[in-house]
Amino acid sequence: MTLQPLLLVLALVLAGCATAPTPPAGPDLARWTPQQFRAPVASHAGRALERQKALDALARAQQPEASASEIVSALTALQLQQLAPQEQPLLLRRLFDADFARLPAADQHRRLVLAHGLAPQAVAEELAPQLARIATPREFAAAASVLLQADAGAAKRIRPLLAARLASSTDPDANDPRLQALHERLLGPPPLAPPLADWFAKDWMPGHPVVYSLQRRDRRQPGLALVRGADGRFVREPDGRLFAVRQLALAASNLPGTISLGNTPQGLFSVVGRDVAASNPWIGPTPFLWTQVPVEARVGEFFHGAQPEAPWTRAHYREALPPRWRTHAPVYEAWLAGRAGRSEMLAHGMTQDTAWAEGRSWAPLAPSAGCLVTAEHWAEDGSGRHSDQLRLLQAFSRGGATRGYLVVIELDDAPRPVQLADTAAALREVGEDLDWQALTQGLDYRVPAVGTHALRLDLHERRLRLRLSPEAEKGLPIDARPAALAAWAAFNVSFFDRAFRARGLTVSEGQTWAEPLAPQDSPLMACDRAQRCALQLQPPYALPADTWTAVAGTPWLLRAGSPRTETDDQSCANFCARLHPRTALGLSADRRFLYLLQIEGRREDRPGATLARTAALLQQLGAHEGLNLDGGGSSSLLLQGQSRMQRPANEPGQRRLANVMVVEGR
């Protein structure tokens, strides 16, 4: 076997995330699926071949006559495949002899990259006395980082050597950016970061989508990627949950972000497009986000034409940051990285087999050559099975966007992956809630549990109107009602008989329905024209004189803040204590908020709920009083004309209804 395939792998890894771009082809991005992509290197046969190449390279490198390039190639392949960890320190030591400082800078750098990521302790003793003789700033900074990684006490020996190389100038850009970053590292722990919400604010980079890559300082802990759309609102999943995917900003070397092949630097990137990799198999075939740092992208390109072309200055970068972040030194790492010549740090997928990574903090992700990596899983034949990368790209590109920004922010040094809860306070500060999704001002949507849907309507919001369909429309399914399809939200309400007569006292826009069923045995909600609503949960039931809207149901779910119990359900066991799809509404204690709850049912994976369970969920939403409405096959919910309820298995089509309640704009 020749060295050519292995040297190709080495060249690709040492080139960072470099690619030979080719335009994506095929259907619209929103319709792409992981199954459309194929990665031969990720197939069972492809992985076996790469593993064998690495073992063959190891065998050659272990020979006494092996050259330095053969050892470097072997270590690169072993690192990629995570093989033979016990052999790696032995091979590394052969690359660090007394003549290391005399090597060409490129050769030094390749060896330092491997040492930092594999076994810095193995080379520290030979490297330390040569640090002063390393001439180039990049290699000096990398060597210093290797020594610090091996022993934090090395800082005492590094400081005077660094001071001799730094210029005596007040200009922060007078020094080599890698030396400047090393100086800041040696100053001690970074300062407390300003509020994260400043980055999330709608008035920061308005009109452009933004990817927020939230990381720990210890990049071995996976981060989290969120997306804010061009409209200033964070992207949500179809079920209302905030869109978020795991993202790793860890390089295999774990070197600082200003050094080539180091971690993804913290700070602001420009997204200048998307593309697919033609020459780097480890990125995979899924499109990547083409991200660039300052200097790598020209000023006009970086800011998407918002600023004229001019030589880059620190002021360009500074003014693009939220005001309170402009004095926070760590966030200038992307600026320093650009000045240092770093490039092609993309946001891409992965093809590595991470079965070996079980138990690692960053599993099932894989370190890269300095890019941002999201998880992808491949079948044995190399076809795609799941791609967070594709999901991220689709979230960023909603509305047809191809350009925008990406921000890498280190939150803290907590020894755990970044969680959505770490962002909750900042998101709420800008009007985003982890639980409730704003459909429009005054109307929120939430998925409190699998197979459940909830709405929260602010009855004080004068731009929204709660309206019950007229009696003349009875008998139509929800998706055959033009008003329901055009509304922000629409849902079923009243029980009814075969003639579609509604149960209980019912009023649509001041008009009382004729021939109500069981009016004296049906709790109700009545609202006046100003949307002041109240529930009547005990007889006698009567309509106030100013009633504009009224609906009834049975039985009560919450009374004075107390939910019905399983014991209460026994009084109507067949209906109340069995699992069925449910629809319920409630009011907050101050009657400002109306809550709607719907629960899917009569499906193998979603059997439904008892009324006691329905009451408990309604209370958790914030309701103080609550009423059960028609459920079963009648339960239906449209949001902006789209159905959100999975139908019962025995009734796939929408049922004809007596009426529906709509939430519409005035």
JOZICOR-V563134 format. One record per pair of residues at least 12 apart in sequence whose ideal C-beta (glycine too) atoms are under 8 Angstrom apart, sorted by the first residue. I is the first residue (numbers start at 0). J is the second residue. Records with the same first field share a line. If there is no record, write none. Layout:
I->J  J
This chain:
0->52  55
2->69  72
4->52
5->52  53  55  56  72  73  76
6->72
8->49  52  72  75  76  79
9->71  72  75  76
11->278  279  280  281
12->75  79  251  281  368
13->75  109  112  260  368
14->279  343  368
15->259  260  341  342  343  344  368  369  370
16->279  282  287  343  344  345  347  367  368  369  370
17->278  279  343
18->274  275  276  277  278  279  282  287  343  345
19->276  277  278
20->274  275  276  277  289
21->274  275  277
22->274  275
23->273  274  275  286
28->286  392  393  396
29->393  396  397
31->389  393
32->383  389
33->285  375  383  384  385  386  389
34->382  383  384
35->383
36->283  284  285  382  383  386  389
37->284  380  381  382  383
38->280  283  284  350  377  381  383
39->280  381
40->280  281  350  381
41->283  350  351  352  377  381
42->377  378  379  380  381
43->379  380
45->381
46->352
49->76  79  80
50->80  82
52->76
53->73  76  77  79  80  82
54->82  83
56->69  72  73  76  77
57->73  76  77  82  83  86
59->73
60->72  73  74  90
61->86  90
65->93
67->93  94  106
70->90  93  94
71->94  109  110  113
73->90
74->87  90  91  113  117
75->113
78->113  116  117  251
79->251  281  351
80->352  355
81->355  356
87->117  118  121
88->117  118  120  121
89->121
91->110  113  114  117  118  121  122
92->121  122  125
94->110  113  114  122
95->110  114  122  125  126
96->125
97->125  129
99->125  126  129
100->129  132  133  134
104->134  135  137  138
107->133  135  138  141  142
108->137  138  141  259  260
111->138  141  142  145  254
112->141  252  254  259  260
113->252
114->126  145
115->141  144  145  148  252  253  254
116->250  251  252  253  254  366
119->145  146  148  149
120->149  150
122->145  149
123->145  146  149  150  153
126->142  145  146
127->146  153  156
129->142
130->142  143  146  156  157  160
131->160
136->164  175  177  178
137->175  177  258  259  339
139->160  164  177  178
140->175  177  178  180  181  255  257  258
141->177  254  258
143->157  160  161  181
144->181  254  255  258
147->184
148->253
154->185
157->181  185
158->185
161->178  181  182  185
164->178
165->178  179  182
171->313
172->313  338
175->339
176->257  335  336  338  339
177->255  257  258  335  339
179->335
180->255  256  257  332  335
181->255
183->328  329
184->255
189->216  328  329  409
190->327  328  329
192->324  327  329  408  409  410
193->321  323  324  327
194->323  425  428
195->213  408  410  422  425
196->424  425  426  428  429
197->321  322  323  324
198->211  321  324  406  408
199->211  227  233  425  426  428  429  431
200->321  429
201->231  429
203->321
204->319  403  404
205->231
206->229
207->229  303  400  402  403  404
208->226  227  228  229  270  395  396  397  398  400  403  404
209->226  227  403  404  405  406
210->224  225  226  270  288  346  391  395  403  404  405  406
211->224  225  226  227  405  406  408
212->224  246  248  263  346  371  405  406  407  408
213->225  408  410  417  421  422
214->248  265  407  408  409  410  417
215->409  410  411  412  413  415  416  417
216->409  411  412
217->412  414
218->247  248  249  250  253  262
219->249  253  359  360  361
220->360  361  413  414  415  416  417
221->245  246  247  360  361  364  416  417
222->245  246  247  248  416  417
223->243  244  245  246  416  417  418  419  421  422
224->243  244  245  246  346  371  373  391
225->241  242  243  422
226->242  391  394  395
228->397  398  400
229->398  400  403
230->398
232->431  437
233->426  431
234->394  397
235->436
238->446  643
239->436  444  445  446
240->436  446
241->419  426  431  433  436
242->390  394
243->419
244->373  374  387  390  391
245->364  373  374  387  416
246->346  364  371  372  373  391
247->361  364  365  366  367  371  372  373
248->262  263  371  407
249->262  361  366  367
250->262  263  366  367  368  369
251->366  367  368
252->369
253->366
255->332
256->332  333  336  341  369
257->332  335  336  339  341
258->339
259->339  340  341  369
260->368  369
261->341  369
262->369
263->344  369  370  371  407
264->292  332  333  335  336  341  344  407
265->329  330  332  333  407  408  409
266->292  316  330  331  332  333  334  336  406  407
267->293  316  319  320  330  333  404  405  406
268->290  291  292  333  344  404  405  406  407
269->290  291  292  296  300  301  302  303  402  403  404  405
270->288  289  290  395  402  403  404  405
271->289  290  291  296  300  301  402
272->289  401  402
273->286  287  288  289  392  396  401
274->286  287  289
275->287
276->347
280->350
281->349  350  351  367
282->345  347  348  349  350  370
283->347  348  349  350  375  388
285->347  348  375  383  386  388  389  392
286->388  389  392
287->345  346  347  348  388  392
288->345  346  347  391  392  395  405
289->345
290->344  345  346  371  405
291->342
292->333  334  336  337  341  342  344
293->311  315  316  333  334  337  338
294->311  337  338  340
295->337  341  342  343
298->310  311  315
302->319
303->402  403
311->337
313->331  334
316->331  333  334
329->409
330->408
333->407
341->369
343->370
344->369  370  371
345->370  371
346->370  371  373  388  391  405
347->367  370  371  372  373  388
348->372  373  374  375  386  387  388  389
349->364  365  367  372  373  374  375  388
350->375  377
351->365
353->365
360->416
363->376
371->405  407
373->386  387  388  391
374->386  387  388
375->387  388
419->433
420->433
434->447
435->455
438->487  488  638  639
439->463  487  664
440->460  462
441->456  457  459  460  462  463
442->454  455  456  457  460  463  487  488  662
443->455
444->488  638
445->620
447->596  616  619  620
448->616
449->605
450->598  599  600  602  604  605  645
451->596  597  598  599  616
452->596  597  598  599  636  643  644
453->594  595  596  597  620
454->488  490  593  594  595  636  662
455->592  593  594  620  621
456->592  593  594  595  662
457->591  592
458->526  530  531  532  590  591  592  593
459->530  591
461->665
462->664  665
463->487  662  663  664  665
464->530  662  663  664  665
465->526  530  548  593  660  661  662
466->482  507  508  548  660  661  663
467->492  505  506  507  508  548  549  550  658  659  660  661
468->480  482  483  507  658  659  660  661
469->507  508  510
470->505  507  510  512  513  658
472->658
473->495  499  500  501  656  657  658
474->499  655  656  657
475->655  656
476->635  652  653  654  655  656
477->489  490  491  635  637  653  656  659
478->637  642  653
479->653
480->659
482->661  663
483->637  640  659  661
484->637  640
485->640  663
486->637  639  640  661  662  663
487->638  639  662  663  664
488->595  636  637  638  639  661  662
489->636  637  659  660  661  662
490->582  595  597  635  636  637  659  660
491->582  628  629  633  634  635  656  658  659  660
492->550  552  582  584  628  629  657  658  659  660
493->505  550  551  552  628  629  656  657  658
494->516  552  553  628  629  657
495->516  629  656  657  658
496->516
499->655  656  657
500->512  514  515  516  657
501->515  516  550  551  657  658
502->515  516  517  521  551  552  553  629
503->515  516  517  518  521  522  523  540  550  551  552  553
504->518  521  523  525  540  541  542  549  551
505->549  550  551  658
506->525  542  546  547  548  549
507->548  658
508->547  548
509->528  546  547
511->542  549
515->551
517->553
518->540  551
519->538  539  540
520->538  553
521->540  551  552  553
522->534  535  536  537  540  551  552  553  554  555  626
523->535  540  549  550  551  552  626
524->549  550  551  584  586  626
525->542  543  546  548  549
526->546  547  548  549
527->543  545  546  547
528->545  547
531->590
532->586  590  593
533->586  590
534->585  586  624  625  626
536->555  558  624  626
537->555  558
550->584  628  658  660
552->583  584  626  627  628  629
553->626  627
554->571  575  610  627
555->624  625  626  627
556->583  585  610  613  614  617  625  626  627
557->585  614  617  618  622  623  624  625
558->624
559->623  624
560->588  618  623  624
562->611  614  615  617  618  625
563->610  611  614
564->611
565->609  611
567->610  611
568->609  610  611
571->610
574->610
575->609  610  611
576->609  610  611
577->607  609
578->600  606  607  608  609
579->600  601  607  608  630  631
580->597  598  599  600  601  607  630  631  632  634  644  647
581->596  597  598  600  607  608  610  613  627  630  634
582->595  596  597  598  627  628  629  630  633  634
583->595  596  597  613  614  617  625  626  627  628
584->596  625  626  628
585->617  618  620  622  623  624  625  626
586->622  623  624  625
587->621  622  623
588->623
592->621
594->617  620  621  622  625
595->636
596->613  616  617  620
597->634  636  644
598->613  616  630  634
599->634  644  645  647
600->630  631  634  647
601->631  632  647  648  649  650
602->645  647  648
603->648
605->645
610->627
613->627
629->656  657
631->647
632->646  647  649  650  654
633->654  656
635->653  654  656  659
